[in-house]
Amino acid sequence: KKWFNEFGFFLKEGVCSDYVNQADIAKLLYFDSSKMDGGDLTTFDEYLSRCTPEQDKIYYLYAPSREMAEQSPYYEAFKQSNREVIFIYNAIDDFVMSNLQEFNKRKIISAESKDVDLGEHKDEEAAGAEALSTDQAAALGDWMKESLPDKLSAVTTTKRLKSFPAIVSEHESGALRKMMRMVEQQSTGTVTASILPPQQLEINPHHPIITGLERLRQQPDTTDVAKIVLEQLVDNAFVTAGLMDDSRGMVTRINGLVEMLIERCPPTAAEK
């Protein structure tokens, strides 16, 4: 695969420009994946050979590194279901996947897409564990949209998440967003602030941050705190999706949350 390191860029360019031979060129591409170890790479054909017969999609996930891909909330459900995901680490590969769209009659979709279907999810939550009811989740979702109309267009529950509270779905590619900003900077020398439209948020009704947020918003004396937590929750999801161009605006809010946490801690014996 040494030759791919030298000529891979030209093959990727061919996939995006030579639509007549696109399918044949795609067979020559190599990628990292969740099933690969020790720096080994895989082709689309090899990926499909490991798929179960009922899997009709090829899944990929963009992340800055393999470590971050494996820690991504978008990968969590795939890991639990032992479903292989192709890992890509640069915007060019993301652009290739968007152009290719399918391989061998299998759709190629991002693991961040709302179209991800991993079959039935077993509810592994412990019996009696706190979770929002359907009505509570719907009411919380409405409140979240009303509180942040410029950031949220829809809020729904999901079974994809277990250890994470929320993710953004059906969003523009974070990798392509960064690539377009780089191209703009190289061509004009400046980068204009791009307006991000309201996003679709999926929440985990079992997660303690979500259940805690519902409790906070119901209490008149903690409504303001609930709104601060909501903003941080949504911004965290935006960062994970690669949609936040500058996260420095969160610093003041995070400091405020830390101060509130410290104030709630009881004083030590020495302080008394």
NORNOR-V540988 format. One record per backbone hydrogen bond with DSSP energy under -0.5 kcal/mol. CO is the residue of the C=O (numbers start at 0). NH is the residue of the N-H. Records with the same first field share a line. If there is no record, write none. Layout:
CO=NH, NH
//
This chain:
0=3, 4
1=5
2=6
3=7
6=9, 10
7=11
8=12
9=13
10=14
11=15
12=16
13=16, 17
16=18
20=24
21=25
22=26
24=27
25=28
30=41
31=86
32=35
36=39
41=30
42=46
43=47
44=48
45=49
46=49
47=50
51=54
53=55
55=106
56=58
57=108
58=85
59=110
60=87
64=68
65=69
66=70
68=71
71=74, 75
72=76
74=78
75=79
76=80
77=82
78=81
84=33
85=60
86=31
87=62
89=93
90=94
91=95
92=96
93=97
94=98
95=99
96=100
99=101
100=107
102=105
105=102
106=57, 108
108=59
109=112
111=169
112=115
119=121
121=123
125=128
132=136
133=137
134=138
135=139
136=140
137=141
138=142
139=143
140=144
141=145
142=146
143=147
145=148
147=150, 151
150=198
153=200
155=202
164=203
166=201
168=199
172=176
173=177
174=178
175=179
176=180
177=181
178=182
179=183
180=184
181=185
182=186
183=187, 188, 189
184=188
194=196
198=152, 153, 200
199=168
200=155
201=166
202=157, 204
203=206
204=131
206=210
207=211
208=212
209=213
210=214
211=215
212=216
213=217
214=218
215=218
217=219
218=221
219=222
221=225
222=226
223=227
224=228
225=229
226=230
227=231
228=232
229=233
230=234
231=235
232=236
233=237
234=238
235=239
236=240
237=242, 243
238=241
242=244
245=248
246=249
247=250
249=253
250=254
251=255
252=256
253=257
254=258
255=259
256=260
257=261
258=262
259=263
260=264
261=264
267=271
//
